[in-house]
Amino acid sequence: MAQVLLIGLGAGAASALLFASVTSGNFLSVFLFYLSALPIMLAAIAWSHVAGALAVTIGGLSLGIVLNFWIALVYLASVGVPAYVLSYMAMLGRQVGEGPGGAPQMEWYPAGRLVIWAGLIGAALVTAVVLQFGPSFETYQTSIKATFERVLKIQAQIPADQPLKIPGIENPQQFVNTLVAIIPPAAAVLSMLTNLINLWLAGRVAKMSGRLQRPWPELPAIAFPPFTPLLFAAAVGVSFMSGMPGFIAAILVAVLTVAYAILGFAVLHAITRGVGARGWLLAASWIGVIAFGWPLVFVAVLGLADSLFNLRGRVAARKPPFPPIQRN
């Protein structure tokens, strides 16, 4: 128990320090800031959920004492609690029988569900921030647009009473309107990917140190819950509505699209097994998405098609067997 307490204290202090590093304004500090969930996840995965919960508590208290209450609250809502919840779920398991020699046979929380949860948490956090401006989309739009204009004027050293001018952009107002529309969905996606990357890193470190109690999931075999396509379809439908409901639905569409893109890459890795040009195909897919962005939509469509039509199962029926896909 003493070790768990020490790990929790150390992980909480490290997480708070990484989170607070962004106040330095250094470019490297941004990278460190995005790793602030890693110590919590590592403590919870490699030791126990008690160590993870203690790390969250210590991180929040440290920031509250050294900086202020509001920064501590932002830390808990955006980093601490999501990190603990995801790592706690990652280590959920139940005994479903006995293996050879009487060893317990465990069923672990599916990795695909963790992807969905990370997306939902990211969407919920950004939605909560948006609703701080009020339930009216027009109020939010006016307030956030004024904030962006003020920041851009400060950066360009333009007096507050002068119209906004941005070098290389003919219509600054349209540019600001675009920022207002895309930043919340982009922030939700960034939160989702940051948590998933930190969760993967924590799992890999725990595995290499021999402290990972669950088997490493077969990532090309991940699958989403049956309700996910219905949730995605509903979000797409509501996103065409005007006002705040449509805007919040668009945030959900963004994170679910990225989730399906992750599933699409899992499908690509699975169905290209045994293909001679597999390395080139996978490299081209990854490079295309990273370099251009828009091919992500096609990868997401592939993931959605697999959810609906079991593409991996159909391909696997004609190939040598590989680890089964868990459809939960």
Order of alpha helices (4+ residues) and beta strands (2+ residues): alpha-alpha-alpha-alpha-alpha-alpha-beta-beta-alpha-alpha-alpha-alpha-alpha-alpha-alpha-alpha
